[in-house]
């Protein structure tokens, strides 16, 4: 074994964005949507509706995303206590998303930018199951089709239409607009609805999509149930039915992989002699084979990386042995991903 200290120029750090299919079906477009009667009838069904990729018990059924309807007045669900007006599951989820996204309990959700902004009292949230994506949703890959009594609309984020990133609180945000694959399909209104702002907000790093009920209702006739003290889950089912009729939800995930490249150099005069004890005479300490004195040959198979305390930190295995002698130099690039 031979040692050599790395120089500063031997290290290079690089970052690459890796995209992958989000849905567990292995396809970027989800076309089947199913619910669980057990989950819907359980206590969690009062708050959200879980969507699965299949309804068959014979296959691996996994949650793909959840549908949540939230209302600042508590409308659209049953009050916890009939004597306490407004305290309901929709109010609780509204507060949770306000704390998560707005990071301020006094602020309100707004959809749109510029002169076309709508301050909303309610919204639908599509919360992507955490196990489905790695680091974040991939901007520009979103295409969601919704169908209502007045027609069909395709929605996407406006990531390809903007040049400066926008943030709400500490979260990056894009507007949800009519169009596909990150580009608005309506030039006149930039994919917005006149008087109602955008169709929603997309938070790629949170794995969350907020949908503006007023804009959806105005465009295709899908409206949330805003009746006070109404039955739980009606509005969740309303959006679910619209998604089922649209039958297309395209979305990918992305992950930033930081790689540390370490360039390991073996110059012509280095690493030419083996330290294998079988090549040395145990009694005299001389090289047993004379040809290894003037014309040595070794094979590089493994690179070990040590710190100054001589602790082994990483090991790189070559795909095949690399021959080394005085007439050859080697440069091995070791890639460490983290």
PyMOL commands that set and color helices and strands:
alter all, ss='L'
color gray80, all
select helices_A, chain A and resi 8-10+37-41+43-46+89-102+130-132+213-220+234-246+277-279+291-294
alter helices_A, ss='H'
color red, helices_A
select strands_A, chain A and resi 11-21+29-30+49-52+63-71+109-113+116-120+122-128+136-137+143-148+151-157+166-168+171-180+183-184+200-203+208-211+249-250+252-266+298-306+312-324+330-337
alter strands_A, ss='S'
color yellow, strands_A
deselect
rebuild
show_as cartoon
